[in-house]
C-alpha cells in the first residue's frame, strides 16, 4: 500500500511561514507581472515542497482476522426443558457460518454457574474477558446464545464498552409455565419459643391464581395453607430450638412447569435464647457447690436461681421465723407456679428431707416429660434412705442406687459408649489410658436402668455419669460429688469446664451435642456430610438435588461416633440430605439463588441493549417445533445497523499488521536537484522571453 509522507528539513512553523511568504510574493508577482510570473511562483512552490522533504511510503501489510465473541450460556436456567439441545444446535450453526466468512476468528466462551460470592448468570463478564486482549477496531461483534436471563447486564452500550454489534439468540419457548416463591422479608434471628413472620409472594406464569404452601422446619411439616398468587402473605414459624432452624416453604407444582427448584424457598433462622433459666438446689453446703455456681454464673446467657438448704427439718429448734436471717425456700412458687419457666433444674447433693412434698416431685416428672431437663449430682445421700430414687423422680432417674458408697481413689474413665457420645467424646486427657487427669475419691454404687447411657465409669466399670431421655425431656445423673477436685487442681485437676458445660448444654438441647445428628455444608462445589451417631454402622445417606434427582452415598468412618462423606456437585441450589429419619440441608451457592428464581426465557430482556449497539435480539426456537432457526450471518463494512429480518451483521474492519516499510524520498539527489533547477530555469526563460518580446 502506497502513501505520501513529509519530513520537513526545517521546523514546521518556519516552513509554514516561508510557504505563506512565498505565496504572498507569488501572488503579488502575478498581479504586477501577469502570466509570466506563474513560472516564478511555480519555482517557489517547488522550493517549498523540497523543504518539506516528501517521500513515497510503501507498507507491506498482512491482513489480520477480526474477532467475534460467541458467548454460550451453560447456566442452570439454560439447561431446563430442551434449552440445552437448542443451545447446541444454535452454536453448531453459528460456528459453521462464521468459518465460512474469511478473516474472521470466532471465540467460543461457555458461561457456567457462578461460584463463590457471585450469583446468577455472569454473561457480560465472560464477554468482556473474552475480548480483553483484542483492540476495539478488530472486534467484529458478539453473539450471545442464552435464555435472556443475564444477571450482570449493563444499563447501556456505553457501560458495556462494545463498539461492535451485539446479537442475542434466545432459547426457550413463547408459552412457558412456571411458579416461583419470592421472599419479601425473612428474619435471620429469632427468640426460642417465639414466632417469626416470613413475608413472601407466590408468582405464577400460566397458573390458576391459587397455590398450596407447605411449611417445614428442620424437615418436619409444621403447617399447610392455601394462598392467592401475586399477593404478599405472612407465614408465622415457631422457633423451636437454639441454633440454626432451617425453614423450608414449598409451593404446590403446576403441570408442565419448567422446574420445581424455584417452588421452594429456604430460610435459616438462628434461634437465640433470651435467657437460659437454671434452678440450682443444693441440699447442703459442700465444697462442690461453689463449682456448680461459678460455672453457671460465668455464662452471661444463664439466669441462675440458686438455693442452698441450710436449715433442714431435723434442725428446727423453735426459733421464730422473723428472727432468722435465712430466706424461706419458696417451694410452691418454684415447683408449681414457675417450674415451666426453667430450662434446667439441678439437684446438687439433695436428700429427700420432706422439704419438697411428693406432689412437687410429680410436677418435676411432668416438667421433664414435657421437654424439661433434670440433672442430679449425687453424694452419699443418694445411697441412703433419703435417696431421691425413692421419690416419684425414681421413675425417670437413669440408675437405682445399690446402697454402697465407694471411698477410694480412682480415675474416671470414658466408656466405649462415651467415646462416641458428644458430651464426653474427645474430652481432653481421655486419649490415653489411664486418663491424663486427677483422681476422685468417692462414688455411689448404682445399677443402670434399661435405655440409660453410661458415658463415664468408675472403679470396676461401675456407672459414674448416666444420661437418658424421658419422652421429650432429658435426665443426667452424676454418681459422685467430687468433680470439684478437678476445679481445685487436685493432682493436676481435670477438664471439669468442658465436661460440665457439655453436660448442661446437652440437657438444654444444644444442637451440636445431639447424639443422633445429621449435618451438611457446602464449600467450593462440594457438599460435606457429617453423621453423628452412637451406632457402629449407620445407613447410607440419600441426597436429593435441586432437580429432584436422588442418590445414595455411603459414609466413611472418622472419629468415634462420627461418619463423613464428601459429595461433589455440578448444580446450584438447595440439596436435601436424609438418613434414619434425620434431615439436613446444604445450599450450593446462595440459599435462594438468582439463577433459579426467574427461569422463564425472555428475548426482550436484552433487546434494548443489543439494539443500541446496532445488533438485535430474537428467539431461535418456535412453539411446537423442535427445529432452531438461525439468521444468516453477513459481513458489513459500513453502516450503523447490523441486523435485518433474516440476517445479522458483523462489522468488518479489514485490519492488518505492517510487516515492512519502504520509503522513497522525492527530492533527494539528482532527481530533486533536477526538478528544482528545472523550475528555476523555466522561470528565467519565461522572464527572458517576456523581455525579448517587449524590446522587439
C-alpha positions in Angstrom: 0.0 0.0 0.0 1.5 3.3 -1.2 1.2 6.6 0.7 2.8 10.1 0.8 4.7 11.4 3.9 6.6 14.5 4.7 9.7 15.1 6.9 10.4 18.9 6.8 14.1 19.9 6.7 13.3 23.0 8.8 10.9 23.4 11.8 7.3 23.1 10.7 6.3 26.6 11.9 9.2 28.1 9.9 8.3 26.1 6.8 4.7 27.3 7.1 5.9 30.9 7.4 8.1 30.6 4.4 5.3 29.0 2.4 3.0 31.8 3.3 5.6 34.5 2.3 6.2 32.6 -0.9 2.5 32.5 -1.7 2.2 36.3 -1.0 5.2 37.1 -3.2 4.0 34.8 -6.0 0.5 36.4 -5.8 2.0 39.9 -5.9 4.2 39.0 -8.9 1.3 37.6 -10.8 -0.7 40.7 -10.2 2.1 43.0 -11.3 3.8 41.0 -14.0 0.9 38.9 -15.3 1.1 35.4 -16.5 4.8 35.5 -17.0 5.2 35.3 -13.2 3.4 32.0 -13.0 6.7 30.1 -13.7 8.4 32.1 -10.9 5.6 31.1 -8.5 5.9 27.5 -9.6 9.6 27.6 -8.8 8.9 29.0 -5.3 6.3 26.2 -4.8 8.8 23.5 -5.8 11.3 25.0 -3.3 8.7 24.9 -0.5 7.9 21.3 -1.4 11.6 20.4 -1.4 12.0 21.9 2.1 9.0 19.7 3.2 11.0 16.6 2.0 8.2 14.5 0.6 8.6 10.7 0.4 6.6 7.9 -1.1 6.0 5.2 1.6 5.1 1.6 0.7 3.7 -0.5 3.6 3.9 -4.3 3.4 0.6 -5.1 5.3 -0.6 -8.6 6.3 -4.3 -8.8 6.9 -5.4 -9.9 10.4 -8.7 -11.5 11.4 -11.5 -9.7 13.0 -12.7 -11.4 16.3 -16.3 -12.5 17.0 -17.0 -13.5 20.6 -19.7 -16.2 20.8 -20.9 -16.4 24.4 -22.8 -19.6 25.2 -25.0 -19.7 28.3 -24.5 -23.1 30.1 -26.0 -22.0 33.4 -28.7 -23.9 35.3 -31.6 -21.9 33.9 -30.5 -22.6 30.3 -30.4 -26.3 30.9 -34.1 -26.5 31.6 -36.5 -28.3 29.2 -35.0 -28.6 25.8 -32.8 -25.5 26.0 -29.6 -27.5 26.1 -30.4 -29.1 22.7 -31.4 -25.7 21.3 -28.2 -24.2 22.5 -26.0 -26.9 21.0 -27.8 -26.7 17.6 -27.6 -22.9 17.5 -23.9 -23.0 18.4 -23.1 -25.5 15.7 -24.8 -23.4 13.1 -23.2 -20.2 14.2 -19.8 -21.8 14.1 -20.4 -23.1 10.6 -21.4 -19.7 9.2 -18.5 -17.9 10.9 -16.0 -20.3 9.5 -17.3 -19.5 6.0 -16.5 -15.8 6.4 -12.9 -15.0 5.5 -10.6 -13.3 8.0 -13.0 -13.8 11.0 -11.9 -15.5 14.2 -14.7 -16.9 16.4 -14.0 -17.2 20.1 -16.4 -19.6 21.9 -16.9 -18.9 25.6 -19.0 -21.1 27.9 -20.7 -19.4 30.9 -21.1 -21.9 33.7 -22.9 -21.5 37.0 -21.4 -18.8 39.2 -19.5 -20.0 42.2 -18.3 -18.3 45.4 -19.7 -14.8 46.1 -21.1 -14.4 42.6 -24.7 -15.1 41.9 -26.6 -15.6 38.7 -25.5 -15.8 35.1 -22.4 -13.7 34.5 -22.8 -13.4 30.7 -21.3 -10.0 30.1 -18.4 -10.6 32.5 -17.5 -13.6 30.2 -17.9 -11.4 27.1 -15.6 -8.7 28.4 -13.0 -11.2 29.4 -13.0 -12.9 26.1 -12.2 -9.7 24.2 -9.8 -8.2 26.8 -6.8 -8.8 24.6 -8.4 -7.6 21.3 -8.1 -4.0 20.0 -11.6 -2.4 19.7 -11.1 -1.9 15.9 -10.7 -5.7 15.4 -13.9 -6.6 17.3 -16.4 -7.6 14.6 -19.2 -8.3 17.0 -20.6 -10.5 19.7 -23.2 -13.3 19.6 -24.9 -14.5 22.8 -26.7 -17.8 22.9 -28.8 -17.6 26.1 -32.3 -17.7 27.6 -32.1 -13.9 28.0 -31.6 -14.2 31.8 -28.3 -12.4 32.4 -27.8 -11.0 35.9 -24.9 -8.7 35.1 -26.3 -6.9 32.1 -25.0 -3.3 31.9 -27.6 -0.5 31.7 -26.4 0.7 28.3 -23.9 0.2 25.5 -21.5 2.9 26.8 -21.0 1.0 30.0 -20.6 -2.3 28.1 -17.8 -0.7 26.1 -18.5 -2.8 22.9 -18.0 -0.8 19.7 -19.5 -3.6 17.5 -22.9 -5.1 17.2 -24.3 -7.5 19.9 -26.7 -10.1 18.7 -28.7 -12.2 21.2 -30.1 -15.6 20.1 -32.7 -16.6 22.8 -33.5 -20.2 23.6 -36.7 -21.4 25.1 -40.4 -21.2 24.0 -43.0 -18.5 24.0 -45.6 -20.2 26.2 -43.6 -21.4 29.1 -45.2 -22.2 32.5 -43.5 -21.7 35.9 -44.3 -21.0 39.5 -41.8 -19.4 41.9 -41.6 -18.1 45.5 -40.3 -14.6 46.1 -39.2 -13.8 49.6 -40.2 -10.3 50.6 -38.9 -10.3 54.2 -37.3 -13.1 56.1 -35.8 -12.9 59.6 -32.3 -14.2 60.3 -32.6 -14.4 64.1 -35.4 -15.4 66.4 -36.1 -15.9 70.1 -36.6 -19.6 71.0 -40.2 -20.2 71.8 -41.4 -17.2 69.8 -43.0 -17.0 66.3 -41.1 -15.3 63.5 -43.0 -13.9 60.5 -41.8 -14.6 57.0 -43.4 -12.5 54.2 -43.4 -13.9 50.7 -45.2 -13.9 47.4 -46.1 -16.8 45.0 -45.6 -15.7 41.4 -47.2 -17.7 38.6 -46.9 -17.6 34.8 -49.7 -19.7 33.4 -51.0 -20.7 36.9 -54.6 -20.8 38.2 -54.2 -18.0 40.7 -54.2 -20.2 43.8 -51.3 -22.2 45.3 -50.8 -24.5 48.2 -48.0 -23.9 50.7 -46.2 -26.5 52.8 -44.1 -25.1 55.6 -41.4 -27.4 57.1 -39.0 -26.7 60.0 -35.9 -28.9 60.0 -37.6 -31.3 57.6 -40.8 -31.6 59.7 -44.1 -30.3 58.3 -45.4 -27.6 60.7 -48.2 -26.1 58.6 -50.1 -26.2 55.3 -52.2 -23.4 53.8 -53.6 -22.1 50.5 -52.8 -18.6 49.3 -53.6 -16.4 46.3 -50.7 -15.9 43.9 -49.2 -12.5 43.3 -50.1 -11.3 46.8 -47.8 -10.8 49.8 -48.7 -13.3 52.5 -47.4 -13.7 56.0 -46.2 -17.1 57.3 -45.6 -17.5 61.1 -43.0 -20.0 62.1 -42.2 -21.0 65.7 -38.5 -21.1 66.6 -38.3 -24.4 68.3 -34.7 -24.6 69.5 -31.4 -22.7 69.7 -29.0 -22.7 66.8 -29.9 -23.0 63.1 -33.6 -23.6 62.4 -34.0 -24.4 58.7 -37.4 -23.3 57.4 -38.5 -24.6 54.0 -41.5 -23.2 52.3 -42.7 -25.2 49.2 -45.4 -24.2 46.7 -47.5 -26.8 45.0 -46.3 -27.7 41.5 -48.0 -26.8 38.2 -48.5 -29.1 35.3 -45.6 -28.9 32.7 -43.8 -26.2 34.6 -40.1 -25.6 33.8 -38.6 -26.5 37.1 -39.6 -27.2 40.7 -36.4 -25.8 42.1 -37.8 -22.3 42.5 -41.0 -23.7 44.1 -39.1 -23.8 47.3 -37.6 -21.1 49.5 -35.2 -21.8 52.3 -34.6 -19.5 55.3 -32.1 -20.3 58.1 -33.2 -18.6 61.3 -30.7 -18.7 64.1 -32.5 -19.5 67.3 -31.4 -17.3 70.2 -32.4 -18.0 73.7 -33.4 -14.8 75.5 -32.1 -16.2 78.8 -31.3 -19.8 79.9 -33.1 -20.1 83.3 -31.4 -22.6 85.6 -32.6 -23.6 89.0 -29.8 -25.0 91.3 -30.9 -26.6 94.6 -28.1 -27.6 96.9 -29.2 -30.0 99.6 -26.4 -28.9 102.0 -23.2 -26.8 101.9 -20.2 -28.7 100.5 -17.0 -27.9 98.5 -18.6 -28.9 95.1 -21.4 -26.4 95.5 -19.2 -23.5 94.5 -18.1 -25.3 91.4 -21.6 -25.5 90.0 -22.4 -21.9 90.9 -19.2 -20.5 89.4 -19.7 -22.5 86.2 -23.3 -21.3 85.7 -22.7 -17.7 86.8 -19.7 -17.4 84.4 -22.1 -17.7 81.4 -23.8 -14.3 80.8 -26.6 -16.1 79.0 -27.6 -18.0 82.1 -30.1 -16.6 84.6 -29.3 -18.7 87.7 -31.6 -19.2 90.7 -29.7 -20.9 93.5 -31.0 -22.1 96.8 -29.0 -24.0 99.5 -30.8 -25.9 102.2 -29.2 -24.6 105.4 -31.9 -25.4 107.9 -33.4 -28.9 107.2 -36.4 -30.1 109.2 -34.3 -32.0 111.7 -32.5 -28.8 112.7 -35.7 -27.0 113.8 -35.3 -25.6 117.3 -38.3 -23.4 117.7 -36.7 -20.1 116.7 -39.3 -17.8 115.3 -39.1 -17.2 111.5 -38.9 -13.5 111.9 -35.8 -13.8 113.9 -33.9 -15.9 111.3 -31.7 -14.3 108.6 -32.4 -17.2 106.2 -34.7 -17.0 103.2 -37.6 -19.4 103.3 -37.4 -21.9 100.4 -40.3 -20.9 98.0 -41.3 -24.4 97.1 -44.7 -23.7 95.8 -43.6 -20.8 93.6 -40.6 -22.7 92.1 -42.1 -26.2 91.6 -45.7 -25.4 90.8 -46.2 -21.8 89.6 -43.0 -21.1 87.7 -41.5 -24.6 87.0 -42.1 -24.4 83.3 -40.0 -21.2 83.1 -36.8 -23.1 83.8 -34.7 -24.7 81.1 -32.7 -26.8 83.6 -33.2 -28.0 87.2 -30.2 -29.2 89.1 -30.3 -31.1 92.4 -26.9 -31.0 94.0 -26.5 -33.5 96.9 -30.2 -33.1 97.6 -31.8 -35.6 100.0 -35.5 -36.2 100.4 -35.9 -34.4 103.8 -39.6 -33.7 103.5 -38.8 -30.1 102.3 -40.5 -30.8 99.0 -43.9 -32.6 99.1 -44.2 -35.6 96.9 -46.6 -33.7 94.6 -43.8 -31.3 93.7 -41.7 -34.3 92.5 -44.6 -35.3 90.4 -44.6 -31.8 88.9 -40.9 -32.2 88.1 -41.6 -35.6 86.4 -44.2 -33.9 84.2 -41.9 -31.0 83.5 -39.2 -33.3 82.3 -41.5 -35.4 80.1 -42.9 -32.3 78.5 -39.4 -31.2 77.4 -37.6 -30.0 80.5 -34.1 -31.1 81.8 -33.0 -32.5 85.1 -29.5 -33.0 86.5 -28.9 -34.8 89.8 -25.3 -34.6 91.2 -25.4 -37.2 93.9 -23.4 -37.8 97.0 -23.6 -40.3 99.8 -27.2 -39.3 100.5 -28.2 -41.0 97.2 -27.3 -44.4 98.7 -29.3 -43.9 101.9 -32.9 -44.0 103.0 -33.5 -40.4 101.9 -32.4 -41.0 98.3 -34.3 -39.2 95.5 -34.7 -42.6 93.9 -37.5 -43.4 96.4 -39.5 -40.3 95.3 -41.5 -40.0 92.1 -38.3 -38.9 90.5 -37.1 -42.5 90.7 -39.2 -43.4 87.6 -37.2 -41.0 85.4 -33.7 -41.3 87.0 -31.3 -43.4 84.9 -29.9 -45.5 87.7 -31.0 -47.1 91.0 -28.6 -47.0 94.0 -27.4 -50.3 95.3 -26.7 -48.8 98.8 -23.0 -48.8 98.5 -20.6 -45.8 98.7 -17.1 -46.4 97.3 -14.5 -44.4 99.2 -11.2 -44.9 97.3 -9.0 -43.1 94.8 -9.8 -43.8 91.2 -9.6 -42.2 87.8 -12.9 -41.6 86.0 -12.9 -43.2 82.6 -14.8 -42.5 79.4 -16.8 -45.7 78.5 -16.9 -47.2 75.0 -20.3 -45.6 74.6 -18.9 -42.3 76.0 -16.2 -42.2 73.3 -19.0 -41.9 70.7 -21.2 -39.6 72.8 -20.7 -35.8 72.1 -20.7 -35.0 75.8 -17.6 -37.0 76.5 -16.0 -37.6 73.1 -12.5 -36.2 72.8 -12.6 -35.0 76.4 -9.1 -33.5 77.0 -7.0 -36.1 78.7 -9.1 -39.1 77.7 -6.9 -40.0 74.7 -4.5 -42.1 76.9 -5.0 -44.9 79.3 -5.1 -44.2 82.2 -6.6 -40.8 81.5 -4.4 -37.8 82.0 -6.4 -36.2 84.8 -6.6 -36.2 88.6 -8.3 -38.8 90.8 -11.6 -38.6 92.5 -12.1 -40.2 96.0 -15.8 -41.1 96.2 -18.6 -42.7 94.2 -22.1 -44.0 94.8 -22.8 -47.5 93.6 -25.9 -47.9 91.4 -27.5 -50.1 88.7 -28.3 -48.6 85.3 -31.8 -48.7 84.1 -32.6 -50.0 80.6 -32.1 -47.3 78.0 -29.7 -45.3 80.1 -26.3 -44.4 78.6 -23.3 -44.8 81.0 -20.8 -42.4 79.3 -18.3 -42.4 82.2 -17.4 -45.2 84.6 -15.6 -45.5 87.9 -14.0 -48.5 89.8 -15.0 -51.9 88.4 -16.6 -50.2 85.4 -19.5 -49.1 87.5 -21.5 -46.3 86.0 -20.4 -42.8 87.0 -22.2 -40.4 84.6 -25.6 -41.6 83.3 -27.6 -39.9 80.5 -31.1 -40.8 79.5 -34.1 -39.4 77.6 -37.6 -39.3 79.1 -40.2 -38.6 76.4 -39.4 -35.0 75.3 -37.0 -34.3 78.1 -33.6 -35.3 79.3 -32.1 -36.5 82.6 -28.5 -36.8 83.8 -27.2 -38.5 86.9 -23.7 -37.8 88.3 -22.9 -40.6 90.8 -20.1 -38.6 92.5 -19.8 -35.2 94.3 -16.1 -35.0 93.7 -16.0 -33.1 90.3 -14.8 -30.1 92.4 -11.4 -31.8 92.8 -10.7 -31.2 89.2 -11.7 -27.5 89.7 -9.3 -27.2 92.6 -6.4 -28.7 90.7 -6.2 -31.8 92.9 -3.4 -34.0 91.4 -3.2 -31.8 88.3 -7.0 -31.5 88.1 -9.0 -32.3 85.0 -11.3 -30.9 82.3 -14.2 -30.0 84.5 -15.3 -27.0 82.5 -15.5 -29.0 79.3 -17.4 -31.8 81.0 -19.9 -29.8 82.9 -20.6 -27.3 80.1 -21.2 -30.0 77.6 -23.4 -31.9 80.1 -25.6 -28.8 80.9 -25.8 -27.8 77.2 -26.8 -31.3 76.2 -29.5 -31.3 78.8 -30.7 -28.0 77.3 -30.8 -29.5 73.8 -27.8 -27.7 72.2 -27.9 -28.9 68.5 -24.2 -29.6 68.4 -24.4 -32.1 71.2 -27.2 -34.3 69.8 -26.3 -38.0 69.9 -28.0 -38.7 66.6 -27.5 -35.8 64.2 -27.0 -35.2 60.5 -25.2 -32.1 59.2 -24.4 -30.9 55.7 -22.5 -27.9 54.5 -21.4 -26.8 51.0 -17.9 -25.5 50.2 -16.3 -24.9 46.8 -18.9 -27.0 45.0 -18.6 -30.0 47.4 -21.2 -31.0 50.0 -19.6 -32.3 53.2 -21.9 -34.6 55.2 -21.4 -35.5 58.9 -23.4 -38.1 60.6 -23.1 -38.3 64.4 -24.4 -41.5 65.9 -23.9 -43.9 68.8 -24.2 -46.8 66.4 -21.4 -48.6 64.7 -22.8 -48.9 61.1 -25.1 -46.0 60.1 -27.1 -46.4 56.9 -26.1 -44.5 53.7 -27.4 -41.0 53.3 -29.8 -40.0 50.5 -29.0 -36.7 48.8 -31.7 -35.0 46.6 -30.6 -32.3 44.3 -32.4 -29.1 43.1 -33.7 -31.0 40.1 -35.4 -33.7 42.3 -33.0 -36.5 41.4 -31.8 -38.6 44.4 -28.9 -40.9 45.0 -27.4 -42.8 48.0 -24.0 -42.1 49.3 -22.1 -44.4 51.7 -20.5 -42.9 54.8 -16.9 -43.3 55.9 -15.9 -43.8 59.5 -13.9 -40.9 61.1 -13.6 -40.2 64.8 -15.6 -42.5 67.1 -19.3 -41.7 66.6 -18.6 -39.6 63.5 -19.1 -40.7 59.9 -18.5 -38.4 56.9 -18.9 -38.1 53.2 -17.8 -35.6 50.5 -20.1 -35.3 47.6 -19.1 -33.2 44.5 -22.0 -31.3 42.9 -22.5 -29.7 39.5 -25.7 -27.7 40.0 -26.5 -24.6 42.1 -29.4 -24.8 44.5 -30.7 -26.5 47.7 -29.7 -30.1 48.4 -31.6 -32.3 50.9 -29.7 -34.9 52.8 -31.7 -37.6 54.7 -30.7 -40.6 56.8 -32.5 -42.6 59.5 -35.4 -40.0 59.8 -32.9 -37.2 60.0 -32.8 -34.3 57.5 -30.2 -31.7 56.7 -29.9 -29.1 54.0 -26.9 -27.7 52.1 -27.1 -24.8 49.7 -24.6 -24.8 46.8 -24.3 -21.1 46.2 -26.9 -18.9 47.9 -29.8 -20.4 49.7 -32.2 -19.0 47.1 -30.0 -18.5 44.0 -31.0 -15.8 41.5 -30.2 -18.3 38.8 -33.3 -20.3 39.6 -35.6 -17.6 40.8 -37.0 -16.5 37.4 -36.4 -19.1 34.7 -38.9 -18.0 32.0 -36.9 -17.2 28.9 -37.3 -13.6 27.6 -35.9 -12.3 24.3 -36.9 -8.8 25.3 -34.7 -8.7 28.4 -31.5 -7.8 26.4 -33.2 -6.3 23.3 -32.7 -2.6 24.1 -29.0 -3.2 24.9 -28.5 -5.2 21.7 -30.2 -2.6 19.5 -28.2 0.3 21.0 -25.1 -1.4 19.5 -26.7 -1.9 16.1 -27.5 -5.5 16.9 -30.6 -7.5 17.6 -32.4 -9.9 19.9 -34.6 -12.7 18.6 -35.8 -16.2 19.6 -34.4 -19.1 17.8 -37.0 -21.7 18.8 -40.7 -21.9 18.0 -43.6 -23.2 19.9 -44.4 -26.8 18.9 -41.4 -27.0 16.6 -38.2 -28.8 17.5 -36.1 -27.0 14.8 -33.9 -24.0 15.6 -33.7 -21.1 13.0 -30.5 -19.1 12.9 -30.4 -16.0 10.8 -27.8 -15.5 8.1 -24.5 -14.0 9.4 -23.4 -11.3 6.9 -20.1 -9.3 6.9 -20.8 -5.5 6.8 -18.1 -2.9 6.0 -20.1 0.3 6.6 -23.2 1.5 8.2 -24.7 1.7 11.7 -27.3 -1.1 11.5 -26.2 -4.7 11.5 -29.5 -6.6 11.6 -32.4 -7.4 9.4 -35.5 -9.6 9.3 -33.5 -12.8 8.4 -29.8 -11.7 8.9 -27.4 -10.4 11.4 -24.3 -8.5 10.5 -20.7 -8.3 11.6 -18.5 -5.1 11.4 -15.6 -6.0 9.2 -12.6 -3.7 9.6 -10.1 -5.0 7.0 -7.4 -4.5 9.6 -3.8 -5.6 9.0 -0.4 -5.8 10.6 2.5 -3.9 8.9 5.4 -6.3 8.3 7.7 -3.9 6.4 8.0 -0.3 5.2 9.8 1.1 2.0 10.5 4.9 1.9 11.4 6.6 -1.4 12.3 10.4 -1.0 11.2 12.6 -3.9 13.6 15.5 -3.6 16.9 13.7 -2.8 19.9 13.5 -5.0 19.9 14.3 -8.8 16.2 14.0 -9.2 15.4 16.6 -6.6 18.2 18.9 -7.9 17.0 18.5 -11.5 13.4 19.4 -10.6 14.5 22.4 -8.6 16.9 23.5 -11.3 14.3 23.0 -14.0 11.8 25.1 -12.1 14.4 27.9 -11.8 15.4 27.7 -15.5 11.8 27.7 -16.6 11.2 30.8 -14.6 14.3 32.5 -16.0 13.4 31.5 -19.6 9.9 32.8 -19.2 11.1 36.1 -17.8 13.7 36.4 -20.7 11.1 35.7 -23.3 8.8 38.4 -21.9 11.6 41.0 -22.1 12.6 40.0 -25.6 9.0 40.4 -26.9 8.8 43.8 -25.2 12.0 45.1 -26.8 11.0 43.9 -30.3 
